[in-house]
Amino acid sequence: MKNTLVAIILAIGLFSSCQKEDPTQTRVGFYVLNADGKHLDDGMEYNLFIDNVYKGTLEVSQFETTDMNLLNYQTLDANKHHIEVKLGDTRVSSTYLRITSRQASTGTECSVGEYVNGGSFKRLDQDRNPTYAIFQ
């Protein structure tokens, strides 16, 4: 009886000490926010990389948007993700994004020279997916 009780206590301790992973999966719409309306070179594409993997091109908007035609949707887990945007071969943004079931965090990863470096995460209602605007 005593051995069984000790085994149960050890099992409870083992299970409670295990690190629990956050199973959060969030579909996020990415785009470039060009709020000041400065001219962008025609023919140049903004390319999105998440964790150094190419995820497609990004559309530019002068206003914060939820327009599905302008958003590049990607599904992210609860890990911290490195978000990089290139204009042609030039890195113009280097940020991170982490979305858990309780919070979201974002910030800059490294310097990108003369370009504006940053992003804005907007958590929308349950009918619309959140958006991540890369500043430009």
Steps between C-alpha positions, in 0.01 A plus 500: 500500500780736595687426174186567297446835674863602436468397133182709460664804661806465275278464191305813591824689558641382169191597299465838669866587440488425127525810288170548322507624143252760382304340213395842365471519121422847363432598140652846443465729198827677408534817292720810463366824647621804307306764697689805373427412137861531384565368152614142472697382199275328249582138441663454840336233713494472874586141586397346831726256684393330824776319686718535187242325279353689204122543542407710196462865412331777696257764380534866601223702661495867609249414775467228760298234322308179545442462125557132427626587150794692650598252769747213479361251754733274694426268793738540793541291812579640845877512441689824442523551122760706315321717241717642225394708200717566199450750219676331214820373663508768772376424851260779599350355818611253764256439783363219714147392581382262771133423560391289793155428636541784748708765328688614193844658486687667219815705458804561283763232447793686345589823322400544136687820415300791357162324500223525758520183706194379684152358484158528656301196612122550519295231669155518341171346607425128473351542152814656353859383523763731651726706274868589511594822320867540412593870508644654184 
